[in-house]
């Protein structure tokens, strides 16, 4: 028996998976979560064999939830569902130790098989997802991407510095480098450019 927590803000997909996964394998769904915050709470409360989590969710996204879970439960097995597999996001998820990636369009039977594979200590990345993960034309460093990601959320330099635990001068340097590399005039333009090129 494999226990699972399902986290996805799309209620129809989440409910369908909750109903279908037990039919496809020896799987028990312990809890469902509609956003990243609830996903963290449910995972820490139930300690499932596998957390199945959507990448893009409101409040706290999939990556934010995974990072939070990792701090208190570092060995949690995680399967990430994704519709838009951007290279930068995939690399960040791999660094966080996510063991599996499946596209949201996958058949429930396939998702059930991957859940069992991960529970057994193996990894799984769908081929179309892995193809995107190895495309790396991004000239920006991880830290430059971090500051652009937070810039895109509308925060000031001082706020970015606080959120990323950096000095304001360091944030300005990262932003300046990012603007030079993307040949843009403002940090917001740089963030937009990075997003359009699927680097964020």
URCORPE-V513875 format. One line per field, one symbol per residue. phi: phi as a letter, one per 40 degrees, with the letter a starting at -180 (. if undefined). A space follows every 10 residues. Layout:
# URCORPE-V513875
phi->???
This chain:
# URCORPE-V513875
phi->.bcbbbbacc dccccccccc dcccacbbcc abbbaccccc ccccccfccb cbbccbacgb cdcccccccd cbbcbccbbb cabbccdccc ccccccgcca bbcccccdcc ccccdcdcdc gcbabddccc cccccbbccc cdcccdcccc dccgccdccc dccbfbcdcc cccccccccc ccfbcbcccc cccccccgcb
